[in-house]
Amino acid sequence: FDWFGDLNEPRAMVIVALAFQMGFPRLNQFKNMIAALADEDYEKASVELMDSKFARQVPARAERLAKIILTGDWD
């Protein structure tokens, strides 16, 4: 992703964690979240993450990761 280097460390680590957990091909299917991240629209990116099968499967983890995307902070 061209925009990955522009992310701060917490947001970048969310993408790394998602790629590790799901694999890059599956992560790459998160088109709306990826587009929002490219546009630096972190609110939309967090909403898109929560509107996913991943979030339905692991809701607590998805909420933590979405909050990091939204705020750019670890906590």
Stockholm file with secondary structure:
# STOCKHOLM 1.0

chainA/1-75         FDWFGDLNEPRAMVIVALAFQMGFPRLNQFKNMIAALADEDYEKASVELMDSKFARQVPARAERLAKIILTGDWD
#=GR chainA/1-75 SS CGGGGGSCHHHHHHHHHHHHHHCHHHHTTCHHHHHHHHTTCHHHHHHHHHSSHHHHHSHHHHHHHHHHHHHSSCC
#=GC SS_cons        CGGGGGSCHHHHHHHHHHHHHHCHHHHTTCHHHHHHHHTTCHHHHHHHHHSSHHHHHSHHHHHHHHHHHHHSSCC
//
